Amino acid sequence: MQSGGSITWASDTIKARLVASSATVNKDDTTMTPYTVIGTDQTLGSKTKTKDTTNDRIVYSAAALTWAAVAGGSTVGYVCIFKFVTNDAGSTPIAVIDVADTATNGGDLTLTADGTNGFFYTQQ
């Protein structure tokens, strides 16, 4: 994803969005318009960007995310990480995480970054 425009992980407003398992994910998407929100977008806090010289990659991580009381009736299949700029048309997808399909039921959903791989990484 990580299309046009610059993204500064440490200082930009980076958010995460729950996306339906039925969504069509496209690496060429340049806006968030195709990704209908489930629940409320969450702003990433305690963001880190770490160079892993052993594995030749940059690891992107942040504090665990919790979507509270996500209304029932949807099935989450992806979490889209994006740079938020005013609205969906101005916001830039950075990465899409394929998660286990999870039916929403009014409860909370939590995503925790992997201790080694973060939320995602880019190969260098």
FENVEN-V638325 format. One record per residue. RES is the residue in one small letter. PSI is psi in whole degrees, 0 to 359 (NA if undefined). Layout:
res->RES psi->PSI
res->RES psi->PSI
This chain:
res->m psi->263
res->q psi->61
res->s psi->194
res->g psi->159
res->g psi->162
res->s psi->148
res->i psi->123
res->t psi->102
res->w psi->316
res->a psi->324
res->s psi->340
res->d psi->157
res->t psi->110
res->i psi->130
res->k psi->168
res->a psi->140
res->r psi->132
res->l psi->133
res->v psi->143
res->a psi->148
res->s psi->338
res->s psi->356
res->a psi->150
res->t psi->110
res->v psi->131
res->n psi->122
res->k psi->344
res->d psi->0
res->d psi->136
res->t psi->356
res->t psi->171
res->m psi->0
res->t psi->319
res->p psi->350
res->y psi->92
res->t psi->132
res->v psi->141
res->i psi->126
res->g psi->212
res->t psi->131
res->d psi->142
res->q psi->135
res->t psi->131
res->l psi->134
res->g psi->162
res->s psi->48
res->k psi->140
res->t psi->150
res->k psi->114
res->t psi->131
res->k psi->122
res->d psi->96
res->t psi->335
res->t psi->317
res->n psi->7
res->d psi->59
res->r psi->164
res->i psi->125
res->v psi->129
res->y psi->125
res->s psi->172
res->a psi->175
res->a psi->156
res->a psi->146
res->l psi->139
res->t psi->126
res->w psi->116
res->a psi->138
res->a psi->57
res->v psi->121
res->a psi->144
res->g psi->165
res->g psi->359
res->s psi->164
res->t psi->116
res->v psi->132
res->g psi->345
res->y psi->156
res->v psi->123
res->c psi->125
res->i psi->130
res->f psi->157
res->k psi->120
res->f psi->128
res->v psi->94
res->t psi->304
res->n psi->179
res->d psi->321
res->a psi->330
res->g psi->354
res->s psi->145
res->t psi->122
res->p psi->139
res->i psi->312
res->a psi->151
res->v psi->125
res->i psi->123
res->d psi->112
res->v psi->163
res->a psi->134
res->d psi->127
res->t psi->118
res->a psi->134
res->t psi->146
res->n psi->18
res->g psi->354
res->g psi->182
res->d psi->151
res->l psi->136
res->t psi->139
res->l psi->124
res->t psi->132
res->a psi->142
res->d psi->139
res->g psi->334
res->t psi->317
res->n psi->359
res->g psi->206
res->f psi->325
res->f psi->170
res->y psi->160
res->t psi->137
res->q psi->140
res->q psi->NA
